[in-house]
């Protein structure tokens, strides 16, 4: 039974949940943390994000089972359709996880010193909306995942919300650097969802689950995937270049800095290129290869965030930070 809950949690998706928090923390570090206890805040944010991802995965399993998608597709790899977890047990788990996540959110805002501040109220409302969004992807009659809106929600809740949210929690001004990084993270996260939807394209189409992949078709889905990967991966070094533009007072973006950052992120570009090649050579429905690519893409994104964090540490510890930032 415990193994069934772990399987339903889909551990391969958890690196993606950590990535947004890491990126938001790195950009905040570039600004200079202004929170009293930054590292406990980051820890609580990381734990909250991981549990939100598990909540989303459980809700996805339950929603697809409730609508009969997994049963008709004869998917025994899912916890509910495979009879490994009872629907009543999953409902209880969803309620408990939702309450724990909201409780962690209150603790996080309290530790950041924003509990009695308007920013704290905004963050708590955003957290509540995040929980509802995680549930509403496949749950309910109007589940947005069944109408092709999942990509937009992923861009928001896996990109802009964690990156900008960490900036607010850590007392930093939200500027262009945060926005560029958040959009880049969101686009790469949407690429992970796109792999999932490309894998399930045929079964979703037969069940009238109108994901964006179903609406686009296989060929256009691959084109869309390439756009997500290219734009997302380029916006990360671009956000760092924008930081250097503000921090060092560059009138433009110098070629040396641009070439250097592109070189630093080159392992990510190479791995993304390999990932796209494998995806373009794989037909929808090949669960063995595409499940592996889901995991690989999540890990590649995590690697990109680690590189970003390392660069932030290098710049600030060796060069110093300018507290008088512009926007």
C-alpha positions in Angstrom: 0.0 0.0 0.0 2.7 2.6 0.8 4.3 1.9 -2.5 1.0 2.7 -4.2 0.9 6.1 -2.6 4.5 6.8 -3.6 3.8 5.7 -7.2 0.7 8.0 -7.3 2.9 10.9 -6.1 5.0 10.5 -9.3 8.4 11.3 -7.9 9.7 12.0 -11.4 7.7 15.3 -11.4 9.1 16.6 -8.0 12.3 18.1 -9.3 10.1 20.5 -11.3 8.4 21.6 -8.1 11.7 22.4 -6.5 13.1 24.3 -9.6 10.8 27.3 -9.3 11.6 27.8 -5.7 15.3 27.5 -6.4 15.1 30.0 -9.2 13.1 32.5 -7.1 15.6 32.1 -4.3 18.6 32.7 -6.6 17.1 35.8 -8.1 16.3 37.1 -4.6 19.9 36.3 -3.6 21.0 38.6 -6.4 19.0 41.4 -4.9 20.3 40.6 -1.4 17.9 38.9 1.0 15.9 41.4 3.1 13.9 38.8 5.1 15.0 38.2 8.7 15.1 34.4 8.3 15.6 33.7 4.6 16.7 30.1 4.8 13.8 28.8 6.9 11.5 30.6 4.5 13.2 28.9 1.5 12.9 25.5 3.3 9.2 26.0 4.0 8.6 27.2 0.4 10.4 24.1 -0.9 8.3 21.7 1.3 5.1 23.5 0.3 5.9 23.3 -3.4 6.7 19.6 -3.2 3.4 18.8 -1.4 1.5 21.0 -3.9 3.0 18.9 -6.7 2.0 15.7 -4.9 -1.5 17.1 -4.3 -1.8 17.9 -8.0 -0.6 14.4 -9.0 -3.1 12.8 -6.6 -5.9 15.0 -7.9 -5.0 14.2 -11.5 -5.2 10.5 -10.7 -8.5 10.9 -9.0 -10.0 13.2 -11.6 -9.1 11.0 -14.5 -10.5 7.9 -12.7 -13.7 9.7 -11.8 -14.3 10.7 -15.4 -13.5 7.1 -16.6 -10.5 8.2 -18.7 -8.0 5.8 -17.2 -10.5 2.9 -17.0 -11.5 3.1 -20.6 -7.8 3.5 -21.6 -7.1 0.3 -19.5 -4.4 2.0 -17.6 -3.3 -0.2 -14.8 -0.3 2.0 -14.0 -2.5 4.5 -12.2 -3.3 4.0 -8.6 -7.1 4.2 -8.7 -7.8 2.6 -12.1 -5.4 -0.2 -11.1 -7.3 -0.8 -7.9 -4.3 0.0 -5.7 -5.9 2.9 -3.8 -9.6 3.3 -2.9 -11.3 6.5 -4.1 -12.5 7.3 -0.5 -8.9 7.0 0.7 -7.7 9.4 -2.1 -10.4 11.9 -1.2 -9.2 11.9 2.4 -5.6 12.3 1.3 -6.6 15.3 -0.9 -8.3 17.1 2.0 -5.4 16.4 4.4 -2.8 17.5 1.9 -4.7 20.7 1.2 -5.0 21.6 4.9 -1.3 20.8 5.5 -0.2 22.9 2.5 -2.3 25.9 3.6 -0.9 25.5 7.2 2.6 25.5 5.8 1.8 28.6 3.8 0.7 30.4 7.0 4.0 29.3 8.7 6.0 30.5 5.7 4.4 34.0 5.7 4.8 34.2 9.5 8.5 33.4 9.4 9.0 35.9 6.6 7.5 38.6 8.8 4.6 39.4 6.4 1.7 37.8 8.3 0.2 41.2 9.3 1.2 42.9 6.1 -0.9 43.3 2.9 1.8 41.3 1.0 1.3 38.4 3.4 -2.5 38.5 2.9 -1.9 38.5 -0.9 0.5 35.6 -0.7 -1.9 33.5 1.4 -4.7 34.2 -1.1 -2.3 33.2 -3.9 -1.5 30.0 -1.9 -5.2 29.2 -1.6 -5.7 29.8 -5.3 -2.7 27.5 -6.0 -4.3 24.7 -4.0 -7.6 25.1 -5.9 -5.7 25.2 -9.2 -3.9 22.0 -8.4 -7.3 20.3 -7.7 -9.2 21.8 -10.6 -6.9 20.5 -13.3 -8.8 17.3 -13.6 -11.5 17.5 -10.8 -15.0 18.7 -11.4 -17.2 19.1 -14.4 -15.3 22.1 -15.8 -11.7 20.8 -15.2 -9.5 23.2 -17.1 -7.0 20.4 -18.1 -9.7 18.9 -20.3 -10.1 22.1 -22.3 -6.5 22.9 -23.1 -5.9 25.5 -20.5 -3.3 23.5 -18.5 -0.3 25.1 -20.2 -1.4 28.6 -19.2 -1.9 27.5 -15.6 1.5 25.8 -15.5 3.2 28.9 -16.9 1.6 30.9 -14.0 1.9 28.5 -11.1 5.2 26.8 -11.9 6.9 29.9 -13.3 5.7 33.4 -12.3 4.1 32.4 -8.9 7.1 30.6 -7.3 9.7 33.0 -8.7 7.9 36.3 -7.9 6.4 34.8 -4.7 9.9 34.0 -3.4 10.9 37.6 -4.1 8.0 38.9 -2.0 8.7 36.4 0.8 12.4 37.4 0.9 11.7 41.1 0.8 13.0 42.0 -2.6 11.7 44.4 -5.2 9.9 42.7 -8.1 11.5 43.9 -11.3 12.3 42.8 -14.9 14.8 40.2 -13.7 12.1 38.3 -11.7 9.6 38.5 -14.5 12.0 37.2 -17.2 13.2 34.4 -15.0 9.6 33.5 -14.0 8.4 33.4 -17.6 11.4 31.3 -18.6 10.7 28.8 -15.8 7.0 28.7 -16.7 7.7 27.9 -20.4 10.1 25.1 -19.5 7.5 23.8 -17.0 4.8 23.9 -19.8 7.2 21.8 -21.9 7.0 19.1 -19.2 3.2 19.1 -19.3 3.5 19.0 -23.1 5.5 15.8 -23.0 2.8 14.3 -20.8 0.1 15.4 -23.2 2.0 14.3 -26.2 2.4 10.8 -24.6 -1.4 10.6 -23.9 -2.4 12.3 -27.2 -4.2 9.3 -28.7 -6.1 8.2 -25.5 -7.0 11.8 -24.6 -8.4 12.4 -28.1 -10.5 9.2 -27.9 -11.9 10.3 -24.6 -12.6 13.9 -25.7 -10.0 15.3 -23.3 -9.1 18.4 -25.4 -5.5 19.1 -24.2 -3.5 21.6 -26.2 -1.7 18.6 -27.8 -5.0 17.1 -28.9 -6.0 20.4 -30.4 -2.7 20.9 -32.2 -2.1 17.4 -33.3 1.2 15.5 -33.1 3.3 17.5 -35.6 2.3 20.9 -34.3 2.7 19.7 -30.8 6.4 19.0 -31.5 6.8 22.5 -33.1 5.2 24.0 -30.0 7.5 22.0 -27.8 10.6 23.3 -29.6 9.3 26.9 -29.1 8.8 26.3 -25.4 12.3 24.8 -25.0 14.1 27.5 -27.0 12.3 30.5 -25.4 12.4 29.1 -21.9 16.1 28.2 -21.9 17.1 31.5 -23.4 15.1 33.6 -21.0 17.1 32.2 -18.0 20.5 33.6 -19.1 18.7 36.7 -20.4 17.3 37.4 -16.9 20.9 37.1 -15.5 22.2 39.5 -18.2 19.5 41.9 -17.2 20.7 41.7 -13.6 24.2 42.5 -14.8 22.8 45.4 -16.9 21.2 46.9 -13.8 23.9 46.0 -11.2 26.9 47.1 -13.2 25.3 50.0 -15.0 25.9 48.6 -18.5 24.4 50.8 -21.2 23.8 47.7 -23.2 24.4 44.0 -22.8 28.2 43.3 -23.5 29.0 40.5 -25.9 31.6 39.0 -23.5 29.1 38.6 -20.7 26.5 37.2 -23.2 28.9 34.7 -24.6 30.1 33.7 -21.1 26.6 33.1 -19.8 25.6 31.1 -22.9 28.7 29.0 -22.4 27.8 28.4 -18.7 24.3 27.2 -19.7 25.5 25.2 -22.7 25.2 21.8 -20.9 21.5 22.6 -20.5 21.1 23.6 -24.2 22.8 20.4 -25.2 20.6 18.2 -23.0 17.5 20.0 -24.2 18.5 19.4 -27.8 19.0 15.7 -27.1 15.7 15.6 -25.4 13.9 17.2 -28.3 15.6 14.8 -30.8 14.4 11.8 -28.8 10.9 13.2 -28.6 10.6 14.0 -32.3 11.6 10.4 -33.1 9.0 8.9 -30.7 5.4 8.4 -31.6 2.6 9.4 -29.1 1.6 6.5 -26.9 5.1 5.1 -26.3 4.9 5.3 -22.6 8.3 3.7 -21.9 10.3 6.3 -23.8 8.1 9.3 -23.1 7.9 8.6 -19.3 11.6 8.5 -19.3 11.7 11.8 -21.1 9.3 13.3 -18.6 11.8 12.5 -15.9 14.8 13.6 -17.9 13.3 17.0 -18.8 12.4 17.7 -15.1 16.0 16.9 -14.2 17.4 19.1 -17.0 15.3 22.0 -15.7 16.6 21.3 -12.2 20.2 21.4 -13.5 19.5 24.8 -15.1 18.3 26.1 -11.7 21.4 24.7 -10.0 23.6 26.5 -12.5 21.6 29.7 -12.0 22.0 29.4 -8.2 25.7 28.8 -8.6 26.1 31.9 -10.8 24.1 34.0 -8.3 26.4 32.9 -5.5 29.5 33.5 -7.6 28.4 37.1 -8.6 27.3 38.2 -5.1 30.1 36.6 -3.0 32.9 37.7 -5.3 31.6 41.0 -6.6 29.0 42.2 -4.0 25.5 43.4 -4.3 24.1 46.8 -5.0 21.3 47.5 -2.6 20.0 50.4 -4.6 18.4 48.5 -7.4 16.4 50.0 -10.2 13.5 48.4 -11.9 
